[in-house]
Amino acid sequence: MIKFKSRFESSWADPKTMHILPTGEWRFQRPVIKAEKCCQCGWCYIFCPVGCIEDRGTYFEANLDYCKGCSICAKVCPVDAIRMVREEIR
């Protein structure tokens, strides 16, 4: 078992607060959900390291205020309901 020496030594910093840190303007890609394709398996919800995936009742959706654009949700989706698109420059 690995024991971390400080709260900043983990894959995504402190897991208790990472989901409440807004992403800002540095994200280069974002997930787009095809709600009609979502099978509600919850894999995206389980594997999201930030915890920004929200259950909308009939599909899951990423809260883009906190999404870091890691694309894990798109990679684990068994029905390809999530695709990553390039973030537009504001």
C-alpha positions, -999 to 999 in steps of 0.1 A, spaced: 0 0 0 13 35 -9 10 61 18 12 97 7 33 121 28 12 152 21 -23 161 8 -7 171 -25 10 138 -34 -16 119 -53 -27 117 -89 -51 147 -88 -40 165 -56 -66 164 -28 -96 143 -39 -118 160 -13 -114 194 -30 -104 188 -66 -140 187 -78 -147 221 -64 -118 239 -82 -131 256 -114 -111 246 -145 -106 281 -158 -95 286 -195 -67 261 -198 -88 231 -208 -81 222 -245 -109 196 -250 -143 189 -235 -167 160 -235 -199 162 -256 -226 137 -245 -251 121 -269 -280 117 -245 -299 94 -267 -270 69 -269 -263 69 -231 -271 35 -216 -268 49 -180 -242 24 -170 -224 50 -149 -189 42 -159 -181 78 -167 -194 88 -133 -173 61 -115 -141 68 -134 -141 106 -135 -111 116 -113 -126 150 -106 -161 139 -99 -178 164 -122 -201 139 -139 -237 144 -129 -268 122 -133 -295 139 -153 -320 112 -149 -319 96 -184 -282 103 -191 -250 115 -175 -234 148 -182 -201 165 -173 -202 198 -154 -180 219 -177 -172 244 -149 -151 217 -132 -142 193 -161 -104 192 -167 -108 175 -202 -89 143 -193 -111 122 -217 -113 93 -193 -151 94 -195 -150 91 -233 -125 62 -231 -146 41 -206 -180 47 -223 -191 13 -237 -215 27 -262 -194 57 -274 -220 82 -261 -192 106 -252 -168 122 -276 -141 148 -269 -141 180 -290 -115 207 -291 -123 236 -269 -131 268 -287 -109 299 -281 -129 326 -263 
